[in-house]
Amino acid sequence: MNSTPRDVAALVARAAEPEFAAWRSNIVRLNGCTNPIHLAGTSAFIDGETGEALWSYGSPVYGGRLLVACGNRRVSVCPTCARVYRADTYQLIRAGLVGGKTTPATVSGHPRVFATLTAPGFGPVHSRREQDGRVRACRPRRAGECCLHGVAVGCRERHAVDDRRLGEPLCPRCYDYAGAVLWQASAGRLWHRFALELRRELARRAGVSRTQLAESVRLSYAKVAEYQRRGLVHFHAVVRLDGPEGPESAPPGWASTELLSAVVRDAAGRVRLTAPGGLVVGRRVLGFGRQVDIRPIAEFGTGDLTSAAVAGYIGKYATKGAEAAGAVDGRIRHARELVLLPVRRHVLRMIGTCWWLGGLPDFEPLGLRRWAHMLGYGGHFSTKSRQYSTTLTALRQTRVEHRAREQRAALGLGDRSVVAVGQWRYAGRGYSPAAALVAASVREGGEGHGGALG
């Protein structure tokens, strides 16, 4: 971080104060959280039998406030809290593949695939293509071939990974920005219809009704949305077949990995959704792109695509947002903000299209202005079906209980019957300049407890 001599002087002055160690500890235990929440109040441990106050805490430092981590999942906002969220997501996904966290280990033998569903094309964009380890030409076409606006329809360059043109349309005037934004706003509903279509297609191939299907097999999934460089999301998902009781029961013999792969592919190609506002921007029927990648997940450490690799991949993308496509973190509240947005032209055009369409009555249900900073996508980044595995809430509760046991042990409370009583209220967020220096040193030097990822 950028610090000034005044900030350093404030930290030196703070270090000379008697409560410096406690003040510093209140910051260090957050492991470098960038935007902590301030709580004001008290908490105490009360003997459950005698009513005696065994221990009390009222945060005598940092202005009488207790600092707690912000808990933001996005790595661009808070790398520290995003690291915890990524680890939790890893454990959630992995538990649904090999067992653990209340999920039986026998689930590792159930059919499961790793599927990627992409957005369709709305116009040619610059891309980096690789084949057999070699970078290929972006979009090879005959020399002199141009679009209606006189722009070359091809690009023979071999783009570097950090080329700013990646994801940019070859001709912005040809690019269907309205279609791209409407697809983005409808992506969550497309996924929902895809999940329903999976069950319909599975029942059709099994030759039974959907009601009868539930008596022999259940379908579970966990998915994450990832922004592509062109500003559109695509979905990575683990799809698994279980028996009628969920992960605790084995699926019937006819429910194979090959069948599941075919069902996922057919369902992805069949899902359709009519976009609103046909009189304004023309009738559009939305669906997933033709590029559907489906790969079987190997058991344990065998095969090309292991459970650990899939869990790590999904965990990584669960902490990213629209900033991965070059968009902004915060919500846009006024049209005048569009003038000063520090984004590339393609992203600005998508944001502008969201703002324009969002102001029309036909598109009001989509909330395009509300989600303009997300390029129109307002869906959840990480979702799962109920019986896939454990939940993020359960993982966090386990961590809270673990820390509570550690605190009881540190206070020497042993097995005594203790009631925790507390009253806290929100009192602000962020750091003072001196505290920000301490937090930055924790992030850069690895000081602290490492996150207690559980």
N, C-alpha and C positions, 0 to 999 in steps of 0.2 A: 504494500500500500504506500501511497505518497504521504509522508509526514512532514510537518513543519518544525522549526526549532521551538516554537511555542508549545507544540504538542509534546515534544521530548522533555521540555522544561516542566510541563505539568506532570508528567509521569515521574520525573525525578523528585519533584516536591511531594507527590503522593507517597513515594517510597520511604520518605522520612517520617510519615505519620504512623502512630502506634498500631492502627488497625490495618496496615497495608497487607499483611499476610492473609487475613480473612478476605479483604477486598479482592486481592489477586486470585485467591482460591475460588471465589464466586464466579470469576471469569474463566479460569483455566479448566474447571470441571465441565464447561460446555464444549471443550475440544475444538474451539475455533469457530463456533457458530457466528455467522456474519451479521445477524439481525435479531438478537435475543428479545424475548418478551419479558417485561418487568411486572412482577406481582408484588403487591403490598398486603401484609396480613400476618397471621401467626399460625403455628401448628404445634401440637403437643401429643405426647403419649400418656394415656391415663391408665392406671391400674384398674383392670376390669372388676376386681373384687372389692378394693378399698376406696377407689375413687381418687387415689393419690396421684398427683402430677409427677410422673417419672422423668419427663424431659420436655422442654419447650424450646421453640425457635421463633425468633421475630426479626431476623435479618438486620443486625445492627449496622451493617456496612452497605455501601452503594446506595446511600440515601434512604436507608431503611427498606430496601427492595430486594426481592429474590429474583435472580435471573434464571430463566429457563430457555432451552433451545427453541428456535422458531419452528422446527419440524417441516420446513419446506422441502418438497421432493426434488425440485429442479436444481441441477448442478450449477446452472448459471446464476442462481439466486443465492444458494448457500451450499457450497461443496461439502461441508461437514454433515449437515442433516441429509443431504442427498446420498451420501455414502451409507448412512444408516438405512435409508429407504431402499437403496439398491441391495444391501445385504438381506433385508427382510424379504424383498421380492424374490431374491435368489432362493432363500429358504422355502418360500411358498411354492415356487415353481418346481423346485427339486423334490419337495415332499410329494407332489403329485406324480412324480416320475419314478422314484425309488422308495417312497415311503418315509415315515417319520412325521413328527408333529401331529400325532393322532391318526395319521394315514397308514394303513398296513403295508408292510414291505412287499406283499404279494402283488401290489399294483404294478410293480416293475414288469410283470409278465403280461399285462394287458396291451392290446393293440393301441398304438399312439403314433401320431405323426406331427411334424413341425411344418406348419403351412404359412406361406406368405401371400397375402392378397394385396394387389397393387391398385392404384388409381388408373383410369383410362388416360389416353392422350388427348390433350386439348390444343395441340400444335407442337411442331418440332422444337426441341430445346437442345442447347449444347450439353453434351454428356461425355463422360470418360468411360470408354469401353476397353475391356481387357480380354484377351484370349490366349490361353497357354502361357500366361505370364508376360505377355507383350501388350503394350498399349496400342489400340487400333485407332484409325481415323474416326473423328467424331461422327460425321454423317456424310459419307462419300456419295456424291452425285456428279452428274456430267457437268463439266465446266460451262458456265454461261446460263445454266438453268435457273430461272428466277420465279418468284411468286407474283401475284397480281400487283404488288406494291413495288416491284423492281428490286427486291432483296433476294440474294442467292439462297436457294433452298437447301444447299449443302454446305458442309464444313469439313475440310480435309485435315484440320489440325489435330494433333495428339495432345489433348489437354493435360496439364499437370494437376495434381490433386488439389492444389490451392488456387487454381485458376478462377478468378472472380466471375468469369462468364458461365461457369457450370450452372445449369438450371435456368439460364436466361433464354427466352425464345429467340429463334433465329430472326423472326419478324414479329414484333409486338403487335402490329396491326392485324396480323392473321390469327394471333393466338386468341382462343375463346375464353376470355377472362370470366365472363358471366357463367359459362358452363363449369369452369374450374371452381369458382366460388360456390355455386349451387351443389356441386358434387361434394365439396368439402363440408358444407353445412349438412348434407344428407348422409355422410359417411357412417355416423353412428346408427342411423336407422337401417342403412344397408347391412351393417353387421348384424343387427337384430334379426332382420329378415333372413340373412344367411344362416344364423343359428337355427331358425325355424325350418328352413329348407333342408338343412342337414338331417333333421329328424324325419321329414317327409320322404327324402330320397332314400334314407336307410330303411324306412318301412316299406317303400316300394320295392327295393331290391330284395328284401326279406319276404315279400309277398304277404305282408300282414298290415293291419290297420295301425295307426299311431298308438291307439289305446293298447292293442295287443303287443306292440313293440315294447312299451314300458314294462310289460310283464316278463321280458326276457333280457333286455339290454338297456342301458342308460348311457347317454352321451355327456361328457364333461369337457370343459375347455378353460383355458386361461389365455388372455391375449393382451398385447400392448400395441399402442399406436406409435409410429415413428414418422417424423417429417422427412420427406425427401428434399433434395436441393431445389427442386422446382416448386416447392411450397405446398405440396399435397401430401397427405398422410398415406401410409400403407400399414397393414396390420400383420403382425407376427403372432401366431397362435399355436399353442399345444392343444391338440384335439385327441381325446382318449375315449375308448369304449370300455364300459364296466358291465357287470351283471346287474340284475334288477334291484339289488340292495345297494348299489353304488360301488365305491372302491373296495368294500369288504367282500364282494362276491365276484367271481370270475364270469366273463361274458360267455355266451354259447360258442360252440366250436366254429359255427359259420361266420362269426364276427372276426374277421382277419384284418391284418394291417393292409393287405392289398385291397380289400373291400373298402376299408375306411379311406384310403387314398383316393379311390375312384369316387366315393360319395362326396368327399370334400371338393374335388375338382368339378364334378357335375353341378353341385349346389352353387359354387362360386360363379359358374358360367350362366346359371339360370336366374339368379336374383336380379330383379329390376324394380325401379322406383321412378315414378313420374314427378319431375320437379314442378314446383308451383310457378305461377307467373308466366304461363305460356303466351298470353297476349302481349306481355311486355318484352320478353327476350326470346320468344319462340319456344315451341314445345320441345322438351328435353326428356329423354328416357335414360335414367342413370343406372349404371351397373359397375362392377369391378373391371379392371383391366384384363387383357388377355394373358398377361404374364402372371401365372399362378404357379408358385413353387411349392411342391409337397415332398417332404423327405421323411422316411421312417426314422424313429429315434431308437438307437441301439440300447440294449440292456447294459447297465453299469458301464464298464470301461471298454466294451467291445464296439467295433463298428466305426464308421466315419463321423457320425453325429451322436455324441454321447449326451446323457442327461445333464451332466455338469456343464457342457458347452451350451446347451439350450438354455439352462437356467441363468448362466452368466450373460448370455446374449440378451435375453429378455430383461434381466435386471438392469443392464446398462442403459437400454433405451427407455426404461420406465422413469429415468431421471432427466430425460431431455424433453424440451418443449419446442415451440415454434421458433425459438432463437436458433435452433439448429439449421433452419432454412434462412436465417438472416432477418427474422422479424424482431419485434420488441417484446419486452417482458410485461409491461404494464398496460392496463386497459386505456383505450383512446376515448375521451369523453367529449371532445369538441372537434369540429371539422378543421379549425385553424391549426390543430396540432399536426395535421398531415403535412403541412409545409415544412416542418422542422424535423421530421422523423429521420434518424440516421440509418436508412435502409437502402438497399439497391433498388434500381428502377422496377424490376419485375415484382418484387415484394410490395413496393409502394403502389403499383397498379392493382395488385390483388386487394390490398387494404382499401384503396380508393373505390374499387368495385363493390366491396362489402359495404362501404359507407353509402354509396349511391343506391344500391339495391335495398339496403336496410331501411332507407327512408321512404320506400314505396309500400303502400298498404298490402299489396299482394305477397310481399316477402316478410311481413312483420312477424309471423310465427317462427321464423328461422332465427331471429335475434342476431342478424348479421352485424349490426353496429356494435352490439355488446361483445361479439367475438371477432371483431375486425383485427385486433392485435394477434389473434390466433389464425388469421387468414381464413376465417369463416368456420373453423372446426370448433365446436363447442361440446364434443363428446368427452367421455372419460378416457384417460390415457391407458389405464390398467384396469381390466375387469376379469372376472372369472365366474364360472357357474358355481352353484352353491356347494356341490359335492366334489369339486375338483381336489381340494386339499384344505389346509388350515386357512385362517384369515390373517390379514395384517393386524387387525385389532387383537386377536389372540396372541400374536407374537409380541406386540407391544405390552400387553398385560403381563406376559411371562417375564419380560424385562423389568417391568415395574415391581413385580413381586420379588424378583431376584435382588434388586437393589434394596427393597424394604427388609429382606432377610439380612443382607449385609449390614444395614444400618442398625438393626436390632442387635446383631452380634457385636458391632462396634460399641454400642451403648451398654452392653452387658445385660440385656434384658432376658436372654435365654428363652425358656419356655413359658415365661409368665404370661398370663392372660392380659393382653394390652389392647386398648382401643385408641385408634388414631383419630384425633380431632383437629380440624383446621378450617380456617376461613381466609381466603385469598381473593383479591380483586385485581383486575387489569389496571396497570399504572403507567403504560407507555412501552416503548421498545427502542432498541438501538444501543449504541455505546457512546460514552463521552470520548473525546479525542485520545485521552490517556489510556482508557480501557481498550480502545480500538487497536492501539499499539500492542498491548498484551495479547489480545485475541489473534492479531496477525502473526505474532511470534509463535503462538501455539500451532497455527495452520502451517507455517513455513518450516518449523523445527520439529513437528511431530510430538510436541510436549502434550501431556495429558494422559487420559486413560484409554485411548484408542477406540472409543465409541461404544464399547460394551455391546457388540452386535448380537450377542446371543445366538 
